[in-house]
Amino acid sequence: MRLWRIRDVLREPATSLRRKLAAVWRGRAARRGDAPMSTKPGTAQRPLGQPWRPNPGGRRSVADAVALAKDLGVVVEDDVRIVVNDAWLNMQGAEVYAAYAGFTSTRPYTWDDLLIRGKMVVKLRSTVLDSDEGIVEVLAHEMHEINTLRGMFEARSSIPGAELIELLGPGRPGNLHDKAWDVGAGVLRRLRGGIK
Amino acid sequence: MTRVALVEAYRGGDLTRDELYAGLTKLLSADPKSLRQARSELNFDPAVRAGFEAWLEDLRSGPQILLGGQHVAVTSTLISALDDAERSSTLSPIEGEPGSAATVGAKPTLGSRATVQVTDICLNA
């Protein structure tokens, strides 16, 4: 059987073989989670504290949400602007609760590249504002990412897009995105435990 | 989110330029036929349009794109549409762009930019 396969391989044109080898390589890369065009998020790279308990009083304003997060120790700097934009987030996926910036691996980024008129604009899903638990977990996650990036950009004038994607992308356990959900879960535990 | 809403969100200050380009890439990957309209919708700012052309050129090299914490898949149909657009632009330039009939060899009509410029010169003289 194996002998026949080798014979078949030897008969195949070189271009066909190259295509098959490329397909095998792509498959391995996808299984490792580093496929360049993968859209599948990795495991444990989403909020850990769900389901979030809805607020009896209903939806909070963005200003109230920021105040709540700050009250629990989340650092929200003045150059962060939070806006509700469900259409944008729906475009990214049903389980994307907040988002900021976009990156390509082909260029480097400065901190200023991530700002719009001097502000880091975080798009937040409106339903997050229905729950204090959702608010603190999501904002703690986003602010941990943003504040870590801020520190990195203070030390380095620019960072390659590929490195930022490595830090913030799905499917890379232990990266900044992953750790930020741990931070979010920690703040949520403080809220649930009544600890400030 | 529609293409028009995406451009409006950018112009309203909610999206960075790369968020706009990555968002357009996502939409165009699903609907490569709208490439021409997408390009024309960015004509409000030559720098934004030029940046998008450079972004599209980069797509051929198979970059990783991250948007909203998710990877953006660039479809082969979008790459084909880019190739087709490039081929057709060398045969029949897009109207209103350098090399097109509207800008090369076309006679200025009353009220056109060329006519206004001539009037300006006369007034200044």
Boltz contact constraints between the chains, C-beta under 6 A:
constraints:
  - contact:
      token1: [A, 36]
      token2: [B, 64]
      max_distance: 6.0
  - contact:
      token1: [A, 37]
      token2: [B, 73]
      max_distance: 6.0
  - contact:
      token1: [A, 38]
      token2: [B, 71]
      max_distance: 6.0
  - contact:
      token1: [A, 39]
      token2: [B, 71]
      max_distance: 6.0
  - contact:
      token1: [A, 39]
      token2: [B, 73]
      max_distance: 6.0
  - contact:
      token1: [A, 83]
      token2: [B, 14]
      max_distance: 6.0
  - contact:
      token1: [A, 85]
      token2: [B, 14]
      max_distance: 6.0
  - contact:
      token1: [A, 87]
      token2: [B, 1]
      max_distance: 6.0
  - contact:
      token1: [A, 91]
      token2: [B, 1]
      max_distance: 6.0
  - contact:
      token1: [A, 92]
      token2: [B, 68]
      max_distance: 6.0
  - contact:
      token1: [A, 92]
      token2: [B, 70]
      max_distance: 6.0
  - contact:
      token1: [A, 93]
      token2: [B, 70]
      max_distance: 6.0
  - contact:
      token1: [A, 96]
      token2: [B, 68]
      max_distance: 6.0
  - contact:
      token1: [A, 99]
      token2: [B, 68]
      max_distance: 6.0
  - contact:
      token1: [A, 101]
      token2: [B, 16]
      max_distance: 6.0
  - contact:
      token1: [A, 102]
      token2: [B, 18]
      max_distance: 6.0
  - contact:
      token1: [A, 102]
      token2: [B, 19]
      max_distance: 6.0
  - contact:
      token1: [A, 102]
      token2: [B, 22]
      max_distance: 6.0
  - contact:
      token1: [A, 102]
      token2: [B, 67]
      max_distance: 6.0
  - contact:
      token1: [A, 103]
      token2: [B, 66]
      max_distance: 6.0
  - contact:
      token1: [A, 104]
      token2: [B, 63]
      max_distance: 6.0
  - contact:
      token1: [A, 104]
      token2: [B, 65]
      max_distance: 6.0
  - contact:
      token1: [A, 105]
      token2: [B, 63]
      max_distance: 6.0
  - contact:
      token1: [A, 105]
      token2: [B, 64]
      max_distance: 6.0
  - contact:
      token1: [A, 106]
      token2: [B, 58]
      max_distance: 6.0
  - contact:
      token1: [A, 106]
      token2: [B, 63]
      max_distance: 6.0
  - contact:
      token1: [A, 116]
      token2: [B, 13]
      max_distance: 6.0
  - contact:
      token1: [A, 116]
      token2: [B, 16]
      max_distance: 6.0
  - contact:
      token1: [A, 117]
      token2: [B, 13]
      max_distance: 6.0
  - contact:
      token1: [A, 121]
      token2: [B, 14]
      max_distance: 6.0
  - contact:
      token1: [A, 165]
      token2: [B, 64]
      max_distance: 6.0
  - contact:
      token1: [A, 165]
      token2: [B, 66]
      max_distance: 6.0
  - contact:
      token1: [A, 169]
      token2: [B, 66]
      max_distance: 6.0
